[in-house]
Amino acid sequence: MVGGHPYRSSMKKNILLIGFGNIGKRHFEGIIKSNFKMNIYIIDPLISDIDKNIIKKNNSNIYTIEFYSYLVKFKFKFDLAIVATTSDIRSKILKKLLLKNKIDNLILEKILFQKLNHYNEIYNIFKTKNIKVWINCPRKFYEIYKFIKKDIKQSDKITIDVTGENWGLGCNSIHFIDLLDFFKQFKTYNIFNNNLHNKIYLSKRKKFFEFKGSFSLITNNGDIVNLKDDKSKIGNRIITITCKKKYIIDETKKTVMIINSSKKTLKKFNQSIYQSDITNIQINEIFSKNNSSLSTYKDSMKHHIPLINFFLNHFNLNSKYKRTLCPIT
């Protein structure tokens, strides 16, 4: 790709993947399972020759594949871009990417950004350039949650309890806020019952931090999410959804226990919940329906901003360094 070229396009789908760490690799494994012939472009400064050789083998629906160590200044038209970088560099990458390239569809990993002012700034760029943007909180694609959604009435009050140990309260709470919105759309929420530990914990990812303890939130509809990451006898993260019935979900075992009065029913699901088996479904939906079941960027902003503000305030109250960005990813 040469800087200054006019937009290039083809009958095959042009897919851009930025970031080839753990989640980026899982996205790639899903991309190649999709129903479309593709030209794939991967950008990552640390991609190895071993990875390149693995990628090139046995991928019959890839027409061409190109690798870049950084975002070069080219003009190009992408049918879909997936940005799977860490949150600290995502806004910078998006600004560079959208400076000259045309993007029809865009999937972003969460947490979106660490700085609050980046949310509206980037939203205005997307709006100006008329890009369809979705955030990868993929539980909407899980058969377990689609089954529960059909069973819940919109008039029901819903409580979601998430409990377990070391499941990433900071980086993963957004998934369950998004899940509640999937069951029953809301406009706003408020955080209460702040019982986070005063200690700030190092994340497994370098330069990032995590929280432990618990907090709750309530939406304008009166539905509640209780989130707890602390020492637990349970071990695995357990999600409990309570309305007229109670649903106890173990995602690792792919089971849901349904409790209705005194009756208990265990339901088993066989669908894989790995991103490598979800990305292809997401891509097929976007290209066949020109839309996605994922939350739009605009909707996900309302999920992200109060949460980032809450975590940032807690971080600054319990750290000797005052920050304007929330160091979670």
N, C-alpha and C positions, 0 to 999 in steps of 0.2 A: 504494500500500500504506500503510495507516494503522496506526500503533502501537496495540496493544491489540486488534486484530481477532482473532477465533478463527482457527485454522489454515484456510487456504483451499486447496481442491484442485479438480481437474477431471479429466475423462476424458483430457484432453491431458496430456502430460508437462511438468512444471514443472522447467526446467533453470536453475540458477544458475551463472554464470561470474564468478569474482572474479579480476581481473587481465586487462588487455587490452593487454599489451605484445606482444612478438614471439611468445612461445609461446601466450599467451592468444588472439591472433588466429588462430593455426593451429588451436587447439582449436575456435574458433567456426566456422571453415571446415569442420571435420569434423562438428561438431554438426548443421549444416544439411544434411548429406548423409545423415543417419540416416533410418531408415524410419518415424519417428514424428512425429506432429503435436505441436507444442511451444509452450509459453509460455516465453520466454527472458528472463532478468533478468541484466543485465551491470553489474558494479560496478568502476569504475576512476576515480580522481580526475582523470586526464589525458585521458580519452576526448574526442576532438574531434568537432565537428559534421560534418566530412568523413567520419569513421569511421561516425558514426550514419547518415548518408545512404546510405553504401555498404551497411551492414548491412540497412537497410530495403528495399533493392531486390532483386527477383527471388528472394525466399525464400518459396516457396509453402507450405512445411510449417510456417512460423512463424505461429501464430495471433495472439499478441501479443508485443511486445518492449518492455521498459522499461529505462531507464538510470539509474544512480545514481552520484554522485561518491564516496559513502562508504557504509559499512554502517549503514543506518538501523535504528532499533529497531522492527522489525516482527515479527509472528508469522506464520509462513508454513510450509507443507509443501512441501518440494522432493523430487522423485523422484530427482534427481541434482544434486550440486554439484561443480564443478571449481574447485580453488583453484590458480591459476597465478601467484601472487605470488612475490616473492623470498623467500629463506629467513629473512631477518632479521625479517620482520613476520608470518610465517605463523602462529605459535602465538597471537599476540595476536588475529589475525583469526579463527582457529578458535574461540577462547574467546567472542568477541563473537557470532559466527555461531550457535553452539550454545546460547547463553544462552536464547533464546526460540524459535528455529526448529526444526522437525522435519526432519531429513535422513534419507532412506532409504539413499542410496548416495553415496559420496564418493570422488573421485579427487584425489590430491594430487601436485603436482610435487615433484621432488627438487632439490637436497638438502633434506631435510625441515626440520630445524631446526639452528641454529648452537649452541644450548646443550644439553648432554647431559641435564640434568634435565628438559627439555621433553618428551623422548621418552616417559617413563613417565607424566608428568603428563597429556599429551594422550591417551595410550593409555587411561588410567583414565576419562577423559571419554567416549571412544568406547564403551568397554565398558559404562559406566553407561547411556548413551543407546541402546545396541544399534544402532549404525550400522555398516554394511558399508563398510570403507575399503580402498582399494587405492592403490598408489604407481605413478606413471607411468614405469616402465622398460619401454618398449614392444617390445623386441626379441623377446619371446615371440610377437608377432604377425607377425614377418617370416618369409616363406616360406623364406628361406635357412636360418634357425636351426631352424625346424620340421623341415626336411629333414635337417639334421645330427643333431638330437635322435633322430630315428627310426633313424639309422644307428649311433648310439652304444649300446653295451651298458652296463648299470649296473655291470658288473664291470670295465669299462675304467678305467684311470687317465687323467685328463684334464689337459692343460696348455693354458691360454689365454695367448697372448702378444699384447699390444696395443702397437704401436709407431707412431711418427709424430711430427710436430712441430706444436705449438700446437693440440692437440686438447682441452685442458682437463683436465689430470690431476686437479685438485682437484674440479671440479664433475662430471666425467663418469666417474670410476673406478667409482662405484656401479653404473653400468649393466652393467659386466662382472662384478662380483661377483654381481649379480642374474642375469646370463646363465649363469654357472656353476651357480647354484642351479636354474635352469631345466633344464639338462642332467642334473644330479645333485644332488638336495637334500642340504644339509649342515646341521649344528647350530651349529657354531662355526668360526671361522678365526683364525689368528694371522698377524701381519705380520712379515716378515723382509727381509733384504737392503735396508735403507734407504739408498738412494743419491740422495736428494733434494738438490737444490742448497741451499746455505745461504742464498742470496738468495731473498727473497720477492718475487714479481712482482705488479704491478698487473693486475687483471682488466680485460677490455674493458668490464665493467659497473662503474660508479662505486661506490665504497665497498667493493668486494670485491677479494679477492686470489687468486692462483693459484700453483701449484708447478710446478717442472720437475725433471727427473731421472727416477729410477725407484725402484720398490719392488716387493716380491712378497708374496703371501699364500698360506698353505696351510690347507686345511680339515681337519676331523676325519676326513674320508675319505681324505686324502692327495692330493687334487687341488690344482692350483696355478694361480694367475693371476699373470703377470708384466706390469707396467704401466710403460711408458716414454714420456715426452714430452720430447724433446730434439732437438738439431739432427739432421736426418735427410735422407738422399739420397732416401728414399722419398717424402717430401712428404705425400701422403695417409695417413691412419691405416689401417694394415693389421692385421687380426685373424687370428691363426693359431691353430687348434685342433688339438691333437695327441693322438691316442689310438692305436688300432691303425692308423688312417689319419691323414693330415694334410690339413686343410682350410684353405686360404688365402683369406680373404674380403676383397674390396674392395667396401665398401658403396656407394661413389660410383658404381662401374661396375656394381654389382649382379651380381657374379660370385663364384663359388667354384671354386678350383682344388683338385681332389681328387687326392692323391698316395697311391697304394697300391702299396707296393714300388717298382718302377721305372715303373709305369703312371701317367700323368697324364691327368686328364679335366677339362675346363673346362665348368662348368655355369652357364648364364645365367638370371637371374630377372627377370621383368618387373614384379613388384609394386612400387608406390611405397612408399618408406619414410618419406615426409614425414608429420608429425603430422596435417596437414590431411586425409590419406587414411587415418589410423589411428583417430582419435577416433570416427568414425562406427561403425567395426567394434567398438570397445570399448563404445560405448553400446548398439548392437544386441545384443551379447552379454549385457550386464548386464540389459537389460529383457526379453530373451527367455528367458534361463536363470537369472535371479536370482543371477548369479555372474559372476566375471571371471577371465580367465587371468592378469591382472596379479598381482604379489605383494601379499599382504595387508599391512596396516600392521604386524601383529605379526611377520610374517616379515621385512619390510623393516627393522624395528628392529634385528634381529640383523646385518643387512648394514651399517646406518648407524653404529651406536654405536662399534664398534672403529675404523672409518675416521675418524670425526670426532675421536675421542680421539687417534688417531695424528697427524692433521693439526694439531690444536690444540697438542699437545706440540711438534711440529716448529716451528710458528709461534712459540711462546713461547721456544724455544731460540734462535731466530734473529731476534728482534725486541726492541727496547728497551722495547716496551710489552707487559706481561703481560695476557693476556685470559682471560676465562672462557667466551668464545664464539669459535667458529671462523668467521672472516669469508669464507666461500665460499658460493656460491649455485648 
